[in-house]
Amino acid sequence: MTGPRDVAAVTAPEGAGAAGLPLLRAEGLVRHFAVRRHLFSRAGAVVRAVDGVDLTVMPGETLGIVGESGCGKSTLGRLLLRLIEPTAGRVFFQGEDLGLLDASALRARRRSLQIIFQDPYSSLNPTMTVASILAEPLRLHGLAQSGAAVHARVADLLRTVGLSPDHARRYPHEFSGGQRQRIGIARALAVEPRLIVCDEAVSALDVSVQAQVINLMMDLQRRFGLAYVFIAHDLAVVRHIATRVAVMYLGRIVEIGDKEAIFGNSRHPYTRALLDAVPRSSPQASASAGGAVRRVLLEGDVPNPSAPPSGCRFHTRCPYVQDRCRVEEPVLASTAATGDHRAACHFAEEIARSRGTLPVAPQEPDDPVLASRLLRLQRAFVQDVSFNEVPP
């Protein structure tokens, strides 16, 4: 077979998958960026893009990473692949510390670790044909050397992602955004990886095209046994594709768990605020018995990542803040009742029991025009059925 390996032919490598061991594990990941000095900058100031992240990715699962822009999601994805060097912390892939690998060994290991970038326009070399783009990793890793073998592999990769082998002769500018992202997926698949970091891989695409690409990625995951780290800000997309979800705020994970737990029983106020920010077509339908829509509201601006707040980093915007939150940093922890569902909040248990007494947001006006607009927004961005109605 000239295309990517089939999942039936994949055997779990040593150190991954056996006895439930993680495929990838990050311990204490930190990445600080020095602030460019100017007249008004503080001496030695740094931006704490990622500031102590621990996570695991199991074989064949999809870990979704969500959060506001600037929370460190993309930086974390690059740290997991060692595309940028960490300030501190370690990343293990199949039990091997990536930080100890020299340049040659790291290049060989990257055959198993690939990335799909957000922008399908800038991530492809405009001076190369699709055939050259897909052939480059094949030759680099010695997967196909002869012209006939490369041609056959390229054609098979294009068919795998729903494109025609005839497209191999074209240049990136001759394709639509969705087609370019399919080419990016084919390039990642070319070296038969075990894990792919998807960095906002569908954010730049139209909603209908998003659905097609997401369905394609899920189909490829089933066929080839892939694991994904899926970075996104669209909660509807993450809910559709993810197995587990991690929520980031100011460089740290504040909640992590199965997607059912995150979306159905979130325990951190920030997670609730993200979920409550999703537009609702009929506010009255989700109103409480008292007739008001009960939501967690975010107040204030995101703090400066070069000078994060003391204690809990979310306390400056949290509706449940108490004195303890301002001085003591919460630990990302679970209880016997929550199992693998962990939240970094001192009062997670109390908040989980307070669903009926959440802060009340102002109720949206009973305006038929506004209701109609919200309904269209929900249909376009929220409802999962939109993903199932579009064929891959």
Sequence and secondary structure as in RCSB ss.txt:
>XXXX:A:sequence
MTGPRDVAAVTAPEGAGAAGLPLLRAEGLVRHFAVRRHLFSRAGAVVRAVDGVDLTVMPGETLGIVGESGCGKST
LGRLLLRLIEPTAGRVFFQGEDLGLLDASALRARRRSLQIIFQDPYSSLNPTMTVASILAEPLRLHGLAQSGAAV
HARVADLLRTVGLSPDHARRYPHEFSGGQRQRIGIARALAVEPRLIVCDEAVSALDVSVQAQVINLMMDLQRRFG
LAYVFIAHDLAVVRHIATRVAVMYLGRIVEIGDKEAIFGNSRHPYTRALLDAVPRSSPQASASAGGAVRRVLLEG
DVPNPSAPPSGCRFHTRCPYVQDRCRVEEPVLASTAATGDHRAACHFAEEIARSRGTLPVAPQEPDDPVLASRLL
RLQRAFVQDVSFNEVPP
>XXXX:A:secstr
  SS  GGG    TTSSGGG  SEEEEEEEEEEE    TTS TT EEEEEEEEEEEE TT EEEEE STTSSHHH
HHHHHHTSS  SEEEEEETTEEGGG  HHHHHHHTTSEEEE S TTTSS TTS HHHHHHHHHHHTTS  SHHHH
HHHHHHHHHHTT  GGGGGS GGGS HHHHHHHHHHHHHTT  SEEEEESTTTTS HHHHHHHHHHHHHHHHHHT
 EEEEE S HHHHHHH SEEEEEETTEEEEEEEHHHHHHS  SHHHHHHHHTS  S GGGG  TTSS B     S
    TTS  SSSTTTTT TT  HHHHHS    B  TTTTT EE  TTHHHHHT GGG  B       HHHHHHHH
HHHHHHT THHHHSS  
